[in-house]
Structure formats: C-alpha cells, structure tokens
Amino acid sequence: MKLISNWRAVLKHAWSVRLLLLAGILSGLEVALPLLDGILPVPPTIFASLSGLCVCMAFIARLVAQKGVSGNE
C-alpha cells in the first residue's frame, strides 16, 4: 500500500474525512446514550440515522473533486 503524495492536505481539507469523523462521533454518542439516560432526551435511532447519513455523504464527497485537495485545480 502506498500513500498518495498529498495525504496531509487530504486529511486537513477533504470533506470525506470530516464527514467520516463526524460519523464516528455520532456512533460513539449512540453507544454512550444509555449512560446519559435522562440527560439527553434524544432517541437512539437519531444518532444511528445521522451517522449513516454522514457515511453516505462522505462516499459522495470522496468522488467529488475538491479544490486544493484533488490535485486537479
């Protein structure tokens, strides 16, 4: 496996990376929700749905050319 030449720029600026990080945070909140019972009045399905949506958006963002990251400005 070989990293792309601009991997640092991709980590900093790519929307796909940002959306996947958000999906990870939402998944963590979904796991932690039983511990916060009564503090956060949010149904657990909300976090799962938002996490799935973020992953779908990250997939789409990965295919879209992004200025400053794609290498084809």
C-alpha positions, 0 to 999 in steps of 0.5 A: 500500500502506498500513500498518495503524495498529498495525504496531509492536505487530504486529511486537513481539507477533504470533506470525506474525512470530516464527514467520516469523523463526524460519523464516528462521533455520532456512533460513539454518542449512540453507544454512550446514550444509555449512560446519559439516560435522562440527560439527553432526551434524544432517541437512539435511532437519531444518532444511528440515522445521522451517522449513516447519513454522514457515511453516505455523504462522505462516499459522495464527497470522496468522488467529488473533486475538491479544490486544493485537495484533488490535485486537479485545480 
